Amino acid sequence: EKNYPMSLLPYGLARPLLFSLDAEAAHELTIDMLSRAQGTPLEWAWCSPRVRDPVTLAGLVFPNRVGMAAGLDKNARAIDGLGAMGFGFVEVGTVTPKPQPGNPKPRMFRLPRADALINRMGFNNEGLDAFVRHVRNSRFHSAQRNSDAGQRMILGLNIGKNASTPIERATDDYLACLAGVYPYADYVTVNISSPNTQNLRDLQGDAALDALLSALKSRQGELAQEHGRRVPLFLKIAPDLDEPQVQAIADALRRHGMDGVIATNTTLSREAVQGLPHAGEAGGLSGAPVREASNRVIRQLRAALGAGFPIIGVGGVMSGRDAVAKIEAGADAVQIYTGLIYRGPNLVPEAAHALRRLRAG
């Protein structure tokens, strides 16, 4: 089973230190360390060779089917450090047009007995200009553009709206971000499913979704002409949707010619964590408790969208087996976030190997 090289530093040693800190402080420390040490010999402490298991989605060749979910690296500071863990693709953000502090602290909580996190960060980020500067400064940006398709990691840039922008003007924020990140993205994810920006999830409703997607698709067409390449647009949705809502979103994805869907974001449900410390905190719950809801939405999406429409599954991937379950539910690729915090970097090759074995079957 474990026939792949382990990173030099066993995560078991680092985890107690990180878990002794406040969850957000540990998060900041990790991103800071990754961004400072990326490209130096220190990177060997967590690097892992990239498992080759290519898949083509939305016209892009992903070198393997395991990705980093958005939210960990909101300001795109650690693209290279994350890439060194062996991810086939890394998604950074969510970025908003203007910098914003997010919600008051504390706003991130661990529920270790459930392998879960609750966060209500609220799209805290340094804004679009800083985000683009960090992407452009990455070694990925300078080097990878020239390497072979199928070998190079794929970079997703995730966009949102400022908290201060009224929901009826939300489209303006998404359009501003789309234009800003377009030249540097392999794909762009439209995040309308964070529970931590007031009314944001209302954009998943029929009329609002139609208006947003039609504006984004028309801007995508203009940008494709302007830059001479077409960058796929993915939509990220919530797990807290019933079957008719999932069907309506699937219809909208098809109708507007969207390129893919990411299922799912965090959940507002607390069923799986009742009675645990911090279970009552407001925000989105991620990790093991969201796994089944996410898999249900993936199954419903696949049934509604048919074969061939790209679905990236995210939510509760804590092991290679969980990654396989996402593919079996209908996803084409998976992303991890909370699993990385509980299991460490070895989860990346473990999941990638499990998916490659599944294909070799």
N, C-alpha and C positions, 0 to 999 in steps of 0.2 A: 504493500500500500504506500509506504513512505519512501519511495525510491528516488526522491528528488533532493537536491542539495538544500539543506536548511540554511537560513540566513545565519550569520556568525553569532549574533546576539540573540540568545533565546528570549522570546517575548515574555516568558514566565518571570524573568528577572526584572524587566522594565515595568511590567504591569502593576505590581504592588506599589511601586513609587508613584506611577501615574494615578492609580486609584486612591492614593492617600491625599491627592489634591482635589480641590473643587473640580467638577467635571469640565467646566469651561476653561479653567486655568490649565488643566491637562491637555485639552484640545489645542489651546493657544501655544503651549509649550511644544507640542508635537509638530504643529505646522511650522513653528519657528525653527525647530531643530532640522526638519526636513528641508526647509528653504535655505538654511545656512550651510548644511552639510552636502546638499545635492551637488554633484559634479566634483566632489573631493573624495579622497580615499575613505572617508568616514561612511560614505554611501554603502560600502561593503557590509556594514552592520545589518542592513535590512534588505540588500538587493537579492534578486532571484532571477534566474534566466527566464525569459518569456516562453511559455509553452506554445508550441506551434499547433494551432487548431483553427485555421482561417475560416471565416464565414463572410459572405457578401450581403450587406444590408443597405438598402437605399443607395445602391451604387458604390458603396464604400467597402473596401476589403479590411475587415477587422482581423488582426493577426491571431487573436483568440477571443473567446466569448465571455471573458470575465472583465468587468469594468469597475471603476471607482465611481460611486454615485456622487452627485452634486451635494453641496452642503458642508463637506469637510473642509474644502479649500475654497472659501467664498471669494477670495481676492486673487486667485490664480498665482499664488506665491510659490507653490511647491509642485508644479507640473512635473518637473524632472525627477524630484525625489519620489513622488508617487509612481511615476512611470517605471522607476528602477525596481519596484516590487514585482514586476512581471505582468502588470495589467495589459490587456489587449486594447483597452480604451480608458481614458480618464475624462470625467466631466467635472468642470469647475464652475463656481458661482453658487448661489444666484446673485447676479449683478443687477443693480438698479441704476437709472440714469444719474442720479445725484447720490453722493455719499449719505449714509444715514446710520445712526447709532444702534438701531434695533430697539427691542424692548428692555425695560429695566432689569438689572441682574438681582438675584440669581435667576437664570433662565434656561439652565440645562441640568438634568438630574439623572443619575444612574439608578437603575433598578436591577442590581446584580443577580438577585434570585430568579429573575425572569429573563436574563440576558437582554435587557431592554434599556432604552434611553427615553426620556421625555425632554423635548426642547420647545421653547417659545422664543427663539432668537429674534425672529422678525426681520429677516433679510438685512442683518447688520453687515455693511460692506463699505468699502472706500470709494464706491462710485465707478462709473464707466471708464473715465480717463485713466485712473490708476490700474484698473483691471486690464485694460488693453495694453498698457505699458508693461505690466508684469508678463502677459502672454508673449509680447514681442521680445522681452528680455530672456525668455526661456531658451535653453539649448535646444529643446524640442523644436522651437520655431525656426531657429537658424539651420539646424542640421537635418531634421527629419523630412523637411519638405523635399529633399533631394533623394531620399532613400526609396527602395523599392516598395511598391504596393504589396501588401501582404506581410511585409516585415515591419513596417512602421506603425507605431501606436496611433490610434485615432483620438482626436481631441474634440470633446463636446463643450460648448459654452452655453450656460444656462441663464436665461434672462427673466426678470420680474418687473414689478412696478414699485415705485416709492410709496411708502405709507401715507405721505401727505398728498398724493395725487388722488383726487376723487375717483370713485370706481367708474363713473361715466367717461372719464378721460384716460382710463387705463390703457387703451389702445395706443395713445400717443407715446407712453413710456415704453411699451413693447416695440413700437416701430423705431424709436430712438436707439434702443439697445440693439435691435436687429441690425440696423445700419452700422452701428459702432463695432460690433463683434464680427460681422460677416466676413471681412477679409482674412480673419485669423482662425476661423472655425472650420472643422471638418463637418460638424453638424451643429445646429442651434436647437436648444430645448426651450420651449415656452412653458414656464412654470405657472400654472393657474391653480395649483392644488396645495400650496402651503396653507396650513390652518392658522398661521400666525400673523397674517396681514389681513386686517379687517375687510370683510366682504369679498376677499379674493376668490374664494371658491364659488361665488355666484357666477363667475365667468364660465363655469362648467355648464350653466343652464343654456337652453336652446338658442334663444335670440341673441344673448350676449356672446355665446361661443361662435355663432355664425358671423356676427359682425367682426369679432376679433380675428378669426381665421381668414375671412375674406380680405381684410386689410393686410394681414401678414403675407398671405400668398401673393397678393398683387405687388407688395414691396419686394418680396423674394424674387419675383420675375424681373423687376427693374434692376435690382442689385446684381442678379446673374448676368444681365447684359453689360452693366457697368464694369464688373470685375472679371468677366469672361469665364466664370465658372459657377456652377449651380451648387449651393450649399443646402443640404436637406434640412427640413424643419420637422422636429419631433414635438409632441405634446405630452406633458407630464400630468397624470391625473391621480385622483385620490382613491384610497381603498373604500371610502365610506359612500359608495354609490350602490343603488339597487339595480336590478337587472334592466328595467326600462331606461334608467339613466345611462347605464353602460351602452345599451343599444343605441340610444340617441347620440352619444359621443362617437360611437363607431360609425354611425351614418354620417355625422358631420366630418369625421376624418376622411371618409371616402369622397364625400361630396366636394370637399375643398381641395382634394388631392394632396393632403398632408403625407409626409414621407415615412412617418413612424410614430409609435406611441410608447411612453415609458410608464409602466404600471408596477408599483404605485408609490405615492408619497406616504407620509406618516398618517396614523389614524387618530381620530378623536375618541374612539371607543376605549373603555377601560375594563371591559369584561374579563380579559385574561390576566389582569394585574390587581384586581380588587383586594384590598386589605394590605397590600405591600407598602412600605415606606415610600413616600413621594407619588403614589398612584393618583392622588388627588390634585397634583399640580396641573395647571392649565398648559396646553400645548399639544404637540404631535408626538405620539408614541411610536417608536421604531424598534427594530430588533425582532427577536423570536415571536412575540405576541402578534405581530402584524402578518406573519408568514401566510397563514391560511386565508385571510381576507384578500391579500395580494394575489395568491394563487387562484382564488375564486374569480377575481376580476380578470386575470389573465385568461382563464378558461372561457369566460363569457365573451371577452374581446375576440379571442381566436375564433369562437363559433360565429360571432357576428361579422368579423372581417374576412373570414375565409383564409385559405393558405396564401402565403406569399407576402402578406402585409407585415412589415417589421414591428415586432413587439419586444421591448427590453423589459425583463422582469426584475423587480427590486422589492425587497421587504423581507427581512428575516433570514437571509442566507448566512447561516452560522457554520456551515460545513459543506463538504463536497456533495453530500447526499441532498442537502437543501437546494444546491445549485441544480442538481439533476431534476429535482421535483419541479422547479420552475420551467425547465425545458419540457418536461413531460406535460405540464399544464398548458403549454403552447407558446412559451417565450422562445425567441431566437438567440438571445444572449441575456446575461444577468449582470446586475451591479451589486456591490456590497458597500456598507458604510458602518453600521453598528457592529457587524461581525468582525470588522477590522479592529475595533476598539476592544472587543472581548477576546478575540482569538489571535490578533496580531498578524503580521505580514505573511506568515506561512499559510494563512487561509487562501491567499491568491493562487499560488501554485496548486494547492490541494483541490480547489474548485476547478481550476483549468484542466488539471489531469483527469478529474472525475468526468468532466464534459467530453474530453477527448476520448476517454474509454467508452463513454456512452455511444459516441458516434462509431467507434471501431466495432462496438457491440458484438 
